[in-house]
Structure formats: structure tokens, C-alpha cells
């Protein structure tokens, strides 16, 4: 008799807040195996925590990882935007699925409920945009199907305690990538688009909130509200803590207030920014490796 089928093997680059949540999330999903955590410093809190969880770890950062030559079906890049291009260059020829959680702007941009099904059939290099993008784009895409936006603004506010060094270093990239993704995936290429990110040091920590504002002279309140709530239901299929807290339509202006509560047992409830981008990333990886497996093209797994 054959033994149990081996799950596709995953590696996580980065042991910050996003990387550690990813590792535990992958372990709980049942479809992937978190086979390696890669960090810069052996003494870092993240690598020590990963070791305590029984995960295989590697110090020396991405250079050590690439130099080791070990193969994985999927690699999650939770490092920083500046380093991502080199990671893709090193991994592209291996056939590995690369899921980028940095706002590098490279790869196929994916929001699962907007373009996920099509994206995983046509690419092995995915960009998860940003937490604000993952939150706002589903409702913006739905709104744009009902009217003609001339202006779109996305303001994300998260607790300082839920963001790591990489997020702070990549603020400019966050804004540029979010704006580009809104134009592309929300379907508003002619609209003026602005994205902003606020970090709050308040105690107790506030939940992750996003305010999406749209100007559209032809907005019809009932159609807009129905579209927004239908989009939110689609997001909750993979990020159940996603809610619309208000949706107002008046005088050609639409304001949608969103809140994301983390439902994971290993991050605080206020860290909805981590929850939504990691949920989207794991969904994308699972679907991509499943598509490759159906084609018999999964490079290293069984």
C-alpha cells in the first residue's frame, strides 16, 4: 500500500509579524506543509519562536536560502519590497510558486474574490498588494460595476503593534502598489486614485479599519449598497472577520467603512491587517499548487 500523500512543501522568507502568522496559518490549513522558516539572525525572536513551534529554521536570510539550493513547491516572501526582485530572479527557473506579501508591485496582483480563479491558472508569481488593497478592492470592484467613478480614495488605519519593520520601511511602495492595484483590479483606469496608510499607537489597540471613498455622479444608492454587501460576503469566504460597518451614498459620493477582525487564535483580534493579507496569500498558494497538481506540473511535491 502507498503511504499518505505528501503535502506540497512551503518555505516562508521573513520571521516578522506577517511571516510568523503565515507559518502557523499554513500549518493549520492542512493543504500545505510549512517546511522551512528563513530569517536573518539565528537569535531573532521570530526564529526562536519558529523553532519552539517545531519548524525547521534557517538563518542568514534569503542569500542563505537561495544558496542552499533546497526546493519547495511554494515560497512566501514576507521580507521587504526591495529584496523581492532578487528572490524572484533566483526562483523563477525552478518552477516554484512565489507568493509576494511585500508591496513590490511585481508579479500578478491577486485579490481572491476579484481575479483569483483566473490568476492561479496563468501565473506562478503572485503579489498580494497590501492589507488596504485586499480590504478595499473587493468593494471598489463591485461599486465600479454599478457606476462610473471619477475619484477613488482608500485610507487604511492599523494599530502600530500589528505592523513590523518591513511595513514601515515600505510605506512608499505600499501607497504606489495599492494605487496601481486599485486602478487595475477595481476596474477604474480613468479615475484619480489615492491611497493612504495611518498607524495608530493608541491603547487599547484599534481594530484594522479601511475607509473607501468614491465619487461617481451616476451612483444609485440601492445598487451600490447591494453590490458592496455582496462583495463583503465573498471576502468572508476566506477572511471571516471582514465586515462593512457603514455604507452611505449621497450626492454622488460613496463612503464605505470596513473593519477586519483577526479570527486566528495566534494573533490579536486587532491585527486584521495581518489576517486579511495572509488569508489571501494562503488561499492563492493553495489554489495555485492545486492547479499545477491537476496538470501534473507541481515541480517538487507529490
Buried (B, 14 or more C-beta within 10 A) or exposed (E): EEEEEEBBBBBBBBBBBBBBBBBBBBBEBEBBBBBBBBBBEEEBEBBBBBEEBEBEBBBBBBEEBBEEEBBBBBBBBBBBBEBBEEBBEBBEEBBBBBBBBBBBBBBBBBBBBBBBEEBBEEBBBBBBBBBBBBBBBBBBBBBBEBBEBBBBBBBBBBBBBBBBEBBEBBEEBBBBBBBBBBBBBBBBEEBEBBBBBEBBEEEEBBBBBBBBBBBBEEBEEEBBBBBBBEBBEBBEEBBBBBBBEEBEBEEBBBBBBBBBBBBBEBBBBBBBBBBBBBBBBBBBBBBBBBBBBEEEEBBBBE
